[in-house]
Amino acid sequence: LALEHDLEILPVVNKIDLPSAQPEVVKKEIEDVIGIDCEGAPLISAKNGLNIEDVLERIPEIVPPPQGDESAPLKALIFDSYYDAYKGVIAYVRIKEGSVHPGDTIRMMQVGSEFNVVECGYLRATSLEPSDCLAAGEVGYITASIKNVRDAMVGDTITRADAPAKE
C-alpha cells in the first residue's frame, strides 16, 4: 500500500546480532519481493542498540518535511478519536493548514457542529502534552468538550468557525 501511494520507504534490516543472521540475503529478498533498493539499508540490532543512529539520520534524508501555511485558514484532518471520561472526545489530528489554539471556536466541516477548544497539544509515547498552539505540519490532539464521538468522525476536517476553510 505504501508503494501504491508513493510514500517513502526506508528499509531496515534488524536482528543482525543473531548467529543465524544473513543481512545480505535479507536485503536481496526485500529487493526481489518488494522491489525497493536496499543498497544503503541500515543493518541494526534494536535489542543491542547497534546502528540505531543510522536509522534516525536517514529519516530526514528520505522523508519529506511537512508542508503547510500557518496563516491560511485552519484545516485539521481527524485521523483518530476516542471518548475520555474527563475530557470528552479527544481528536487526533494532522494540521494541514493554519493553526489552532485553546479558546478558538472550531467547526467540524462534515458534521457542521461547533465547539470551543479547551486544550490542544502533542502526542507522546505514554501521555498527551498540552501546548499553546498546533500549527501547519504538526500532529497532535484537540479536546473541545465534545460529548459524542460521532461529532469528531475520522476523516472529517476541523476548521475555525470565524475563518473557515473553503473545502
C-alpha positions in Angstrom: 0.0 0.0 0.0 2.8 2.4 0.8 4.3 1.9 -2.7 0.8 2.4 -4.3 0.5 5.8 -2.5 4.0 6.9 -3.4 5.2 7.0 0.2 8.9 7.0 1.1 10.1 3.7 2.5 13.2 3.2 4.5 14.2 -0.5 4.5 15.9 -1.5 7.7 17.4 -4.9 8.4 17.1 -5.8 12.1 18.4 -8.7 14.3 21.8 -8.7 12.8 23.2 -9.8 16.3 21.7 -13.3 15.9 24.1 -16.1 14.9 21.8 -17.1 12.0 21.5 -13.5 10.6 22.1 -13.2 6.9 21.7 -9.5 6.2 22.8 -9.7 2.5 20.3 -12.4 1.8 17.5 -10.4 3.5 18.4 -7.3 1.5 18.2 -9.3 -1.7 14.8 -10.7 -0.7 13.5 -7.2 0.0 14.7 -6.1 -3.4 13.2 -9.1 -5.2 9.8 -9.3 -3.4 9.0 -5.7 -2.7 11.1 -4.1 -5.4 12.8 -1.3 -3.3 16.5 -0.6 -3.4 18.3 -1.8 -0.2 21.8 -0.6 -1.1 22.1 1.7 1.8 19.7 -0.1 4.2 20.9 0.3 7.8 21.8 -3.0 9.4 20.7 -2.8 13.0 20.2 -4.7 16.3 17.4 -2.9 18.1 17.9 -5.2 21.1 21.6 -4.2 21.4 21.1 -0.6 20.2 23.6 -1.3 17.3 23.4 1.3 14.4 20.1 2.8 15.6 21.5 6.3 15.0 21.9 5.3 11.3 18.1 4.9 11.0 17.5 8.2 12.8 19.9 10.0 10.5 18.4 8.6 7.3 14.8 9.5 8.2 15.2 13.3 7.4 17.1 12.4 4.3 14.3 10.5 2.7 11.1 11.6 4.3 9.8 15.0 3.0 9.2 17.7 5.6 5.6 18.7 6.4 4.1 21.3 4.2 1.5 23.9 5.1 0.8 27.6 5.6 0.3 28.7 9.2 -1.5 31.9 8.0 -4.1 30.0 5.9 -7.5 29.0 7.3 -7.3 26.0 9.6 -7.6 22.6 8.0 -7.0 19.8 10.5 -7.6 16.2 9.4 -9.0 13.9 12.2 -7.2 10.5 11.9 -8.5 9.1 15.1 -10.7 10.0 18.0 -11.9 8.4 21.3 -14.0 9.3 24.3 -12.3 10.1 27.6 -14.5 10.3 30.7 -12.8 13.5 31.9 -12.0 15.4 28.7 -14.8 14.3 26.4 -13.8 13.3 22.9 -10.1 13.6 22.1 -9.5 14.0 18.4 -6.0 13.1 17.0 -5.3 15.5 14.1 -2.8 16.5 11.5 -2.7 20.2 10.9 -2.5 20.7 7.1 -3.0 24.5 7.1 -3.4 27.2 9.7 -3.2 26.8 13.4 -5.4 26.1 16.4 -5.3 27.5 20.0 -7.2 26.9 23.2 -10.2 29.2 23.1 -10.7 29.0 19.4 -14.2 28.1 18.1 -13.9 25.2 15.7 -16.3 23.7 13.2 -16.4 20.1 12.0 -16.8 20.5 8.3 -18.7 17.3 7.6 -21.0 17.3 10.6 -21.3 21.1 10.9 -21.2 21.2 14.7 -19.2 23.9 16.5 -17.1 23.6 19.7 -14.8 25.7 21.8 -11.2 24.3 22.0 -10.3 23.5 25.6 -6.9 22.0 25.0 -4.5 21.1 22.2 -1.1 19.6 22.2 1.2 16.8 21.2 1.0 13.0 21.3 3.8 11.5 23.4 4.5 7.8 23.9 2.5 7.5 27.1 0.7 10.8 27.5 -0.7 13.9 25.9 1.4 17.0 26.3 -0.6 20.3 26.3 0.6 23.2 24.1 -0.4 26.8 23.4 -0.8 26.0 19.7 -0.8 23.4 17.0 0.4 24.7 13.6 0.6 23.6 10.0 2.7 20.4 9.6 2.2 19.3 13.1 0.4 16.2 14.5 -1.4 16.4 17.9 -4.7 16.3 19.6 -7.6 18.6 20.2 -10.2 18.5 23.1 -13.3 20.7 22.9 -15.8 19.3 25.4 -17.2 17.2 22.6 -19.6 14.7 24.2 -20.2 12.3 21.2 -17.6 10.6 19.1 -19.9 11.0 16.1 -19.2 14.7 16.2 -15.4 14.0 15.6 -15.5 11.4 12.9 -12.3 10.0 11.4 -11.7 11.7 8.1 -13.6 14.9 9.0 -11.8 18.2 8.7 -11.7 20.7 11.5 -11.7 24.4 10.6 -12.2 27.6 12.6 -15.8 28.9 12.8 -14.8 32.6 12.4 -12.4 32.0 9.4 -13.5 28.7 7.8 -11.6 26.9 5.1 -13.5 26.7 1.8 -13.1 23.0 1.4 
